[in-house]
Amino acid sequence: SVIAADGMLYFYEEKQGNIALVQPDRTRLKVVSTFQMKDGQGPHWAHPSIYNKHLLVRHGNVLNIYSLKGE
């Protein structure tokens, strides 16, 4: 799944739950950071959402919320 906000892309990979913050460019995609969604069970099929500068990612019966606010 892919979602966009503030000129950035957020990729959520379905096999192992890797999440990547990606800066798009005309010539390439620059991976800024990555982490793995480890909480929850089952396939990583839910589509992430962004609300009020927060990334919401569900995996099974677990909902994790990550702040997207910069310093």
N, C-alpha and C positions, 0 to 999 in steps of 0.2 A: 504494500500500500504506500501511496505517496500523498503528502499534503503540503501545502505551501503557505507561508506567512512571512511578511516583512522581507521579501526578496530571497528567502531561504527555502530549501526543500527539506522535508523530514521523511525519510524512508523507513518503513517497518517491514522487515524481512520475515516471511512466514515460516521458514523451516526451523530456525533457532532463536527467533525473537530479537535479532540485532536491529538496533535503531541507529540511524546515521543522520547527522546534520550536514547538509550539503549546500555549497554555494555554487549556483549555476553560472556558467560562462558560455560564451558562444563556441568556444573550442573544446571545453571539457567540463566535468563536474568535479569540484574540489571538495573532498571530504574534510570537514572542519573538526568533527568529533564523532565518536561512536560509543555505544554501550549496549548491554544486553538486558532485555526484559526477562528476569528470572522468576518472578513471582507468578503464581497461577499454574494451571494445568491445561493440557490439550493443545490443539493447533493454534498458531498465532494468526487468526483470520480476521479479527476485528479491525476495522479501519480507525486509525487515530483521529482525534479531533483537537481543534485549538479553540479555546475560549478565554477571553480576558487575559491574554499573555500567558496562558498555561496550556501545555500539551497533555492531553488525556489519552492514555493507552490502556485498553482492557485486554486481559489474557485470562480466559476462563471466567472465574467468579471474582477476579481481582482487578481493581481499577487503580492504576498509578497515575499521579498527577505531578508533572514536572514544570517548574517555573521557567518561563522564557524571557524574563525580565533581565535586561543587561544592567551592569553596574553603572 
